[in-house]
Every structure is written in C-alpha cells, then in structure tokens.
Amino acid sequence: MKAALDASRDALLDARAAALAGRSTEAARPIETHGYLVCLCGPERYGLPLGAVAGVTPQRPITALPGAPATLRGICAMAGTIVSVLDLAACLGLVAEGEGGHFVRLRAQEPPLALAVDRVVGIARIEARPADPASTLGGGPLLGYVPPGSDRTDDVRDGFTILDLPALLARFLS
C-alpha cells in the first residue's frame, strides 16, 4: 500500500514539475510593447506615440497670430526655438474646454510644433499590435481604442484612443 502511495505521489510531483517547467518557458518570452504619452482633451484621453514626443512643458504665454485658424493657438518660445502651438481638441473637432494645461512638443517636425492639451496623464505601455489600416476609427487620425487595464505599467488605468500623428498633422500642415 505504501509503495502504491509513494508511486502515486511521485507521479503527481513529476506531472507538476513538468507543467511548471513548460509554463516558465512561456512566461520567459519578452512581450513587445509600445509607449504612449496619454493626454486629456476635455473628457477624452488620447495616446501620442512616445517616440514622437520631444518633451512636455506646463502651459506658457503664447502670441496669437492674426487671421490664424482656430486650431492654431499661436506661437511661443521653447528651448530657444519658436514653436507653433496647435490646440489638440480643436484639431480633433472637439470643443476646447480650457486654455490647456500642458504643451507637448513634437519631435522632428518642420515647422516645430507643440500640441496644447488639458493635462498629461502619464505614460502607458501596451502590447504591440499588428498595424491594420482597416481598423482606424472612421478613417481619420484615430488608430484604435485601448481598453482600460491594458497599460502594462499600471500608470494609466483608463482607456484611451491612439492618435496617428502624421494623419492628424497632414490636415494642418498642407
């Protein structure tokens, strides 16, 4: 009887060890993620690709340009460079609720650009998804929705919409 119990226990332990060994190789695989700077525009959250962001500064005084479209708030100096400031809410066709709390300076833009947003929420890292042009929301600059809880860093708990910056800016830079 004791030999049968020992054999049964050994078989159970061997099965658990094999299951744990198989699971550890699965968990050891790195998960590719993409980073997004998540910003508020009114009640909505939008994610800007982290690689496209040069920096974030608190809102500062800007100089309005006469005859400029509503999307262009004006110009200001940032790090010794004159930068055009676009209102992200206006660019997306939303009603701007405030004067913006942060400016998000974009990397490698000519002319130099910053986006005025109500507030920067944080940086989210989500699992990489294959690009699918058919999945854009309405065929515009909205690439897709990231549901709540998708941030692997747990810094941004709410969902947000990923912006396609080239598509967004193409309308205003042409």
C-alpha positions in Angstrom: 0.0 0.0 0.0 2.8 2.4 1.0 4.6 1.7 -2.3 1.5 2.5 -4.3 1.0 5.8 -2.4 4.7 6.7 -2.9 4.4 5.9 -6.7 1.2 8.0 -6.9 2.8 10.9 -5.1 6.0 10.7 -7.3 3.9 10.7 -10.4 1.9 13.7 -9.2 5.1 15.6 -8.4 6.6 14.7 -11.7 3.5 16.0 -13.5 3.5 19.3 -11.6 7.2 19.7 -12.3 6.7 19.2 -16.0 3.7 21.6 -16.0 5.8 24.3 -14.2 8.8 23.8 -16.5 6.6 24.2 -19.5 4.9 27.3 -18.1 8.2 29.0 -17.2 9.4 29.0 -20.8 6.1 30.5 -21.9 6.4 33.3 -19.3 10.1 33.9 -20.1 9.3 35.3 -23.5 9.5 39.0 -23.6 6.4 40.9 -24.6 6.9 43.7 -27.1 5.2 46.9 -26.0 4.7 50.4 -27.4 4.8 53.5 -25.3 2.2 56.3 -25.5 2.0 59.7 -23.8 -1.6 59.8 -22.6 -3.2 63.3 -22.6 -6.6 64.7 -21.6 -8.6 66.8 -24.0 -11.8 67.6 -22.2 -13.3 64.2 -21.0 -11.4 62.3 -23.7 -8.0 60.6 -23.4 -5.6 60.3 -26.3 -2.3 58.5 -26.7 0.5 60.0 -28.6 3.3 57.7 -29.7 6.1 58.2 -27.2 8.8 58.3 -30.0 7.1 61.4 -31.5 7.3 63.4 -28.3 10.3 65.6 -27.6 9.1 67.0 -24.3 6.2 68.3 -22.1 6.1 71.7 -20.5 3.5 73.5 -18.4 1.3 75.9 -20.4 3.0 79.3 -21.0 2.0 82.5 -22.6 1.7 82.4 -26.4 1.4 85.0 -29.1 -1.7 84.8 -31.1 -1.4 85.2 -34.9 -4.0 87.4 -36.6 -6.1 85.5 -39.1 -4.9 82.1 -38.0 -7.3 79.2 -38.0 -8.9 78.2 -34.7 -6.7 75.1 -34.5 -3.5 77.3 -34.3 -3.4 78.9 -30.9 -0.2 80.9 -31.8 3.5 80.7 -31.3 5.8 80.6 -28.3 9.4 80.0 -27.5 10.5 76.6 -26.2 14.2 75.9 -25.6 15.3 78.8 -27.8 13.1 77.8 -30.7 9.9 79.4 -32.0 7.2 76.7 -31.9 3.7 76.8 -33.4 1.1 75.6 -30.9 -1.9 73.6 -32.2 -4.9 73.0 -30.0 -5.3 69.2 -30.0 -9.0 69.4 -29.0 -9.7 71.8 -32.0 -7.7 69.6 -34.3 -10.0 66.7 -33.4 -13.1 68.7 -33.8 -13.8 68.9 -30.1 -14.9 71.9 -28.1 -11.9 73.2 -26.2 -12.9 73.3 -22.6 -9.9 75.3 -21.3 -6.7 77.0 -22.3 -4.7 73.8 -21.9 -2.5 72.8 -19.0 0.4 71.4 -20.9 2.2 71.8 -24.2 3.5 68.6 -25.8 6.5 69.4 -28.0 6.7 67.1 -31.0 10.0 65.6 -32.3 11.4 66.3 -35.7 8.6 68.5 -37.1 9.1 71.3 -39.6 7.9 73.8 -38.7 8.5 73.0 -35.0 5.2 72.1 -33.3 3.6 71.6 -29.9 0.1 70.4 -29.0 -1.9 72.1 -26.3 -3.7 69.6 -24.1 -5.7 69.9 -20.9 -3.4 67.7 -19.0 -0.8 64.9 -19.5 -2.0 61.8 -17.6 1.1 59.6 -17.9 3.0 57.1 -20.0 1.3 53.9 -21.0 3.0 50.8 -22.3 0.7 48.4 -24.2 1.3 45.2 -26.0 2.3 45.7 -29.6 -0.5 45.0 -32.1 0.0 44.5 -35.8 -0.8 47.6 -37.8 -4.1 47.2 -39.6 -5.2 50.3 -41.7 -8.7 49.0 -41.9 -9.0 49.2 -38.1 -8.8 53.0 -38.0 -11.7 54.7 -36.4 -13.6 56.5 -39.1 -10.6 56.5 -41.4 -9.1 59.6 -39.7 -6.3 60.2 -37.3 -7.8 57.8 -34.7 -6.0 54.4 -34.9 -7.9 52.5 -32.3 -9.1 52.3 -28.7 -7.0 50.8 -25.9 -9.3 49.4 -23.2 -8.9 50.1 -19.5 -6.3 47.9 -17.8 -4.2 47.5 -21.0 -1.3 49.5 -19.6 1.5 47.1 -18.6 3.0 49.7 -16.2 -0.4 50.3 -14.5 0.3 54.1 -14.7 -2.7 54.8 -16.9 -5.7 52.8 -15.7 -8.3 54.3 -18.0 -8.7 53.5 -21.7 -7.5 55.9 -24.4 -7.6 56.4 -28.2 -4.3 56.1 -30.1 -3.7 59.1 -32.5 -2.0 58.8 -35.8 0.1 62.0 -35.6 1.1 62.1 -39.3 -2.5 61.8 -40.4 -3.6 64.4 -37.8 -0.9 66.9 -38.7 -1.2 66.4 -42.5 -4.5 68.4 -42.5 -2.9 71.4 -40.8 0.5 71.5 -42.4 -0.5 71.4 -46.0 
